[in-house]
Amino acid sequence: MSSRATFFGVCDYDLSATLSSGQAFRWCERGGAWDGVVAARFVKLLQVAGGIRAETPAPQHDWRWLADYLQVGADYGGIIATFPRDRPMQAALEACRGLRLLRQDPWECLASFICSSTKQIVQIQEIVGLLCQRFGEPVESDGEPRFAFPSAEQIARGTETRLRACKMGFRAPNLLATARRVASGETRLDQLGAMPCAEARSALMELPGVGPKIADCVLLFAYGFQQAFPVDVWVRRALCHLYFRGRHVSVARLTRFAASHFGAWGGYAQQYLFHHARTTSRAAAQRARKP
């Protein structure tokens, strides 16, 4: 039986924290609901008592595509039980409880993070939005035009000039070259999930525009490799401040520390530290601006 709406009964799931935490860049909050496009389907999500309500314009026979994306079946209690009991980690857990990791399409995740280099989240959202409008296929929506994320083949047929028009600057040639490698089959994203994490990381870092941080984001958010621990400026600053008394520490040393300190679900713990650092900094800035 098909339906335009469904309900996911899930506890300890903070939809707002999850969708605004820098994992994915196509979600927009409007009047308490979140609009986005997942697997070429427009979907509206709403946090309700006991779980999440989802609505689509077209009837759906099977909602597993969304359940998998949202990871509603994850053993959240078991995951957070592995987090270290130190004060910084417990503070992040308390402040961000219910934050979940999504499971994204590998190509969309890879392309989005190539566009993210040295950009703030709001800028990445604009770039990804323009990329979808100019290269993606229209999808049925609630009235406002919506577009699927463009495939590697669609981007590969484009030009650097057209990509630069999406405000991605120097990232354009990297995205174009990577799209062409994926579209040609030279790089098989569908095979990376079956590889050991280190091998998959090396394969990703062979792609133009993909360094350690972007590779780790893709490994974590698209493939679920919990050994991946992306270290960006926010995470580096947080780790140095919270665990090294503010001393400057190399990314290599921080990565080794993370592997030994944060346990089997280190990637999950990283997202808590990242989101807590960003939201704490934003709140402090807002307080400073008040007269």
Secondary structure, 3 states (H helix, E strand, C coil): CCEEEEEEECCCCCHHHHHCCCCCCCCEEECCEEEEEECCEEEEEEEECCEEEEEEEEEECCCHHHHHHHCCCCCHHHHHCCCCCCHHHHHHHHHCCCCCCCCCCHHHHHHHHHCCCCCCHHHHHHHHHHHHHHHCCEECCCCCCEECCCCHHHHHCCCHHHHHCCCCCCHHHHHHHHHHHHHHCCCCHHHHCCCCHHHHHHHHHCCCCCCHHHHHHHHHHCCCCCCCCCCCHHHHHHHHHHHCCCCCCCHHHHHHHHHHHCHHHHHHHHHHHHHHHHHHHHHHHHHHHCC
